[in-house]
Amino acid sequence: MNNGILQAGERRGIVMDVDHFAVHDGPGIRTCVYLKGCPLSCAWCHSPESQSPGPQLLFAQTRCIGCGRCVTVCPEGVHRQEGSLHTLERERCSGCGTCARACPTGALSVSGRFMTVEETVSEALADRVFYENSRGGVTLSGGEVLFQAVFAREVLSCLKSEGIHTLVETSGFGREEALLSLAEVTDLFFFDFKLADTGLFRHFTAGDPEVVMHNLASLRAVTDRIVLRIPLIPGITDTIGNVSAGFDLAREMGIQTVHLLPYNATAGAKYAWIGREYQPGLLEARHGLFEELSALAPQGILVEMMT
């Protein structure tokens, strides 16, 4: 398992995106830094471009006008234009972005850019006034933050030294020592609860649920600043049995808040952008789902439906 893009002596990582004025990624107005790379392969992943650890070419074919500029400038011979048909040999792509810069319509773009710790912190601190006026801060998300744990800790440490509230969103799938190192510089964790059934967890995420549960217990031993988050994937994670198990886990762990995350039905288009098919075979979300599921929560558990 990768323990982070950052190597000895380096102070940079791969950032997928920086979202300013975010209001759904923790308290107050926040800057959310999305790190690239994730060891899981969730069937419902709403950001499939976040899984690969390196810069990745995205191609929105509906925006392509067949001008052929990418064919001319690409140093690796990735692009082929035959009439109106534009094809890519993605295995040849180095993610250099030359074709994306030449594309006049934005059909081509690169997900992921190298940023130093200093660049990341500086961009986040530019929004300090908004944090101060809203009790907001900076959220690190992914991908999976633990995949770039060394870089993440450097960024969080710098932000804490500036008095900025810090939050980490994590699946919990990573090295225990990496997670605990982040706890030293993190004010709040959003921790995923995907599936209680270990077989289903492995099938739908390609991860090990025992690693996640062990890490959650280890994290809870050092902090109570944890929110459990349950993604509501129709017919998979939104069942009464699975959500009840999440509530029970929160009660047992002394976690007081659980977020229910509605399924993002717009994710399918992103798979085509990276040359993958989207075939989760999901059902439609049930009407009145939040009321039905929140009623299952034990007394003392605050349930919030996120938008």
C-alpha positions in Angstrom: 0.0 0.0 0.0 1.3 3.4 -1.0 2.3 5.5 2.0 2.2 8.8 0.2 3.5 10.4 -3.0 5.9 12.6 -0.9 9.4 11.2 -0.7 12.2 12.0 1.7 13.4 15.6 1.2 10.4 16.6 -0.9 7.5 18.8 0.1 5.0 18.2 -2.7 2.0 16.1 -3.5 -0.5 15.5 -6.2 -3.7 17.6 -5.9 -6.7 16.9 -7.9 -8.6 20.1 -7.2 -8.9 23.0 -4.7 -12.5 24.0 -4.0 -12.9 27.5 -2.5 -15.9 28.6 -0.5 -17.0 25.1 0.1 -20.0 24.8 2.5 -20.6 21.0 2.5 -17.2 19.8 3.7 -17.3 20.7 7.3 -18.3 23.6 9.5 -18.4 27.2 8.1 -16.9 28.3 4.8 -14.0 26.1 3.9 -11.3 25.5 1.3 -11.4 21.8 0.3 -8.2 20.3 -1.1 -8.8 17.1 -3.0 -5.7 14.8 -3.0 -5.3 12.3 -5.8 -4.9 8.6 -5.4 -7.1 6.0 -3.6 -6.4 2.4 -2.8 -10.1 1.5 -2.9 -12.2 0.9 -6.1 -15.7 1.6 -4.9 -18.2 0.6 -7.5 -20.2 3.8 -7.0 -17.2 6.2 -6.8 -18.4 9.6 -7.8 -14.8 10.8 -8.7 -13.2 7.9 -10.6 -10.4 10.2 -11.7 -9.4 10.5 -8.1 -8.3 6.8 -7.9 -5.2 6.9 -10.0 -2.2 8.4 -8.0 -0.7 10.4 -10.9 -1.9 13.1 -13.4 -4.6 11.6 -15.6 -5.9 12.7 -19.0 -9.7 13.4 -19.2 -11.5 13.4 -22.6 -15.0 14.7 -22.9 -15.8 13.4 -26.4 -19.0 15.4 -26.8 -16.9 18.6 -26.7 -14.4 17.5 -29.4 -14.7 19.3 -32.7 -12.1 17.1 -34.5 -9.7 19.9 -35.1 -6.7 17.6 -34.7 -4.5 20.0 -32.7 -3.9 17.4 -30.0 -2.6 15.0 -32.6 -0.1 17.5 -33.8 1.3 18.6 -30.4 1.2 15.4 -28.4 4.8 14.2 -27.8 3.7 10.6 -27.0 1.4 9.9 -29.9 -1.6 9.3 -27.7 -4.2 10.8 -30.1 -5.6 9.4 -33.3 -8.1 11.3 -35.5 -9.8 9.4 -38.3 -12.5 11.5 -39.8 -14.8 12.5 -37.0 -13.5 9.6 -34.8 -11.0 10.7 -32.1 -9.4 7.8 -30.2 -6.7 7.7 -27.5 -4.0 5.2 -26.6 -4.1 6.1 -22.9 -1.3 3.7 -22.0 1.1 6.0 -23.8 0.0 9.1 -22.0 2.5 10.7 -19.5 -0.1 13.3 -18.3 2.1 16.2 -19.5 -1.0 18.3 -20.5 0.4 19.5 -23.8 -2.7 18.4 -25.7 -5.1 19.9 -23.1 -3.4 23.3 -23.4 -3.8 23.1 -27.2 -7.5 22.0 -27.1 -9.7 25.0 -28.0 -13.0 23.6 -26.6 -11.9 22.1 -23.3 -12.5 18.5 -24.4 -9.1 17.6 -23.0 -7.9 18.3 -19.5 -5.6 16.8 -16.9 -6.7 15.8 -13.5 -3.9 16.2 -10.9 -1.1 18.6 -10.5 2.0 18.7 -8.4 1.8 21.2 -5.6 4.3 21.9 -2.9 3.3 22.2 0.8 4.0 25.9 0.6 1.8 26.4 -2.5 -1.1 24.5 -1.0 -1.0 26.3 2.3 -0.6 29.7 0.7 -3.7 29.0 -1.5 -5.7 28.0 1.5 -4.6 30.9 3.6 -5.8 33.3 1.0 -9.3 32.5 2.2 -8.5 33.1 5.9 -11.0 36.0 6.3 -13.8 33.7 5.3 -12.8 31.1 7.9 -12.6 33.7 10.6 -16.0 35.1 9.8 -17.8 31.7 9.5 -15.8 29.5 11.9 -14.6 27.6 8.9 -11.3 26.2 7.9 -9.5 23.8 5.5 -10.7 20.3 4.6 -8.4 17.6 3.1 -10.3 15.1 1.0 -9.6 12.7 -1.9 -9.1 10.3 -3.3 -7.9 9.1 0.0 -5.9 11.4 2.2 -4.0 8.5 3.8 -2.6 7.7 0.3 -0.5 10.9 0.6 -0.2 11.0 4.4 3.2 12.6 4.6 2.2 15.5 2.4 -1.1 15.8 4.1 0.5 16.0 7.6 2.9 18.7 6.4 0.0 20.8 5.1 -2.1 20.2 8.2 0.7 21.1 10.5 1.4 24.4 8.7 -2.3 25.3 8.8 -2.6 24.5 12.5 0.4 26.7 13.2 -1.6 29.5 11.5 -4.6 28.8 13.8 -6.7 27.3 11.0 -9.4 24.7 11.8 -8.5 21.4 10.0 -10.7 18.5 8.8 -9.8 15.2 7.2 -12.2 13.1 5.2 -11.1 9.5 5.0 -12.3 6.0 4.2 -10.0 4.8 6.9 -8.3 2.4 4.5 -4.6 3.0 5.0 -1.7 2.6 7.5 -2.7 3.0 11.1 0.4 5.0 11.9 -0.4 7.4 9.1 -3.9 8.0 10.4 -2.7 8.6 13.9 0.0 11.0 12.7 -2.8 13.1 11.1 -4.8 13.0 14.3 -2.1 15.1 15.9 -2.8 18.0 13.5 -6.5 17.5 12.7 -9.5 19.1 14.5 -12.2 16.9 13.0 -12.5 13.7 11.1 -15.2 12.6 8.7 -14.9 8.8 8.7 -16.7 6.6 6.1 -18.9 3.7 7.1 -19.6 1.9 3.8 -20.7 -1.6 4.5 -21.1 -3.8 7.6 -21.0 -7.0 5.7 -17.3 -7.9 5.2 -18.0 -9.9 2.0 -19.9 -7.1 0.4 -17.3 -4.6 1.5 -14.6 -6.5 -0.3 -16.7 -7.1 -3.4 -17.8 -3.5 -3.9 -14.7 -1.7 -2.7 -11.8 -4.1 -3.2 -10.6 -3.2 0.3 -10.2 -4.9 3.6 -12.9 -4.0 6.2 -10.8 -5.2 9.1 -8.2 -2.5 8.3 -10.9 0.1 8.4 -12.5 -1.0 11.6 -9.1 -1.4 13.3 -8.2 2.1 12.2 -11.4 3.6 13.4 -10.9 2.0 16.9 -7.4 3.3 17.0 -8.5 6.8 16.0 -11.3 6.9 18.5 -8.8 6.0 21.2 -7.0 9.3 20.6 -9.8 11.6 19.7 -13.6 12.0 20.0 -13.7 14.5 17.2 -15.2 12.1 14.6 -18.3 12.1 12.5 -19.3 8.8 10.9 -20.5 9.2 7.3 -22.7 6.6 5.5 -23.0 6.9 1.7 -26.5 5.9 0.6 -25.9 3.8 -2.4 -29.3 2.5 -3.7 -29.8 -1.2 -2.9 -26.3 -1.6 -1.5 -25.5 0.6 1.5 -28.9 2.2 2.0 -30.5 -0.9 3.5 -32.1 -0.8 6.9 -29.7 -3.5 8.1 -26.6 -1.6 6.9 -27.5 1.8 8.2 -28.6 0.3 11.5 -25.2 -1.3 11.8 -23.6 2.1 11.2 -25.7 3.7 13.9 -24.9 0.9 16.3 -21.2 1.3 15.6 -21.4 5.0 16.3 -23.1 4.3 19.6 -20.5 1.7 20.6 -17.7 4.0 19.7 -19.1 7.0 21.4 -19.5 8.9 18.1 -22.4 11.4 18.5 -23.0 12.5 14.9 -23.7 10.5 11.7 -24.0 12.0 8.2 -26.1 10.3 5.6 -24.7 11.0 2.1 -27.2 10.8 -0.9 -26.0 9.1 -4.0 -24.5 11.3 -6.7 -26.3 10.2 -9.9 -24.2 12.4 -12.1 -21.0 10.4 -11.6 -21.4 8.2 -14.7 -20.1 10.8 -17.2 -16.8 11.0 -15.5 -16.0 7.3 -16.2 -16.2 7.9 -20.0 -13.8 10.8 -19.6 -11.1 8.4 -18.3 -12.0 5.6 -20.7 -13.9 3.4 -18.3 -17.4 2.0 -18.4 -19.8 2.9 -15.6 -21.9 -0.3 -14.7 -22.9 -0.2 -11.1 -26.4 -1.4 -11.8 -27.9 0.8 -9.1 -31.5 1.3 -8.2 -33.2 4.6 -7.8 -33.1 6.1 -4.3 -36.3 5.4 -2.3 -38.8 8.3 -1.6 -38.7 9.3 2.0 -35.3 7.6 2.6 -33.9 10.1 5.1 -37.0 10.0 7.4 -37.0 6.2 7.2 -33.3 5.7 8.0 -32.9 8.5 10.6 -35.7 7.0 12.6 -33.5 4.0 13.2 -30.9 6.0 15.1 -30.5 5.3 18.8 -31.1 8.1 21.3 -28.2 10.4 21.5 -27.1 10.0 17.9 -27.5 13.2 15.8 -28.3 12.3 12.2 -27.9 14.8 9.4 -28.7 14.4 5.7 -26.0 16.1 3.6 -26.7 17.7 0.3 
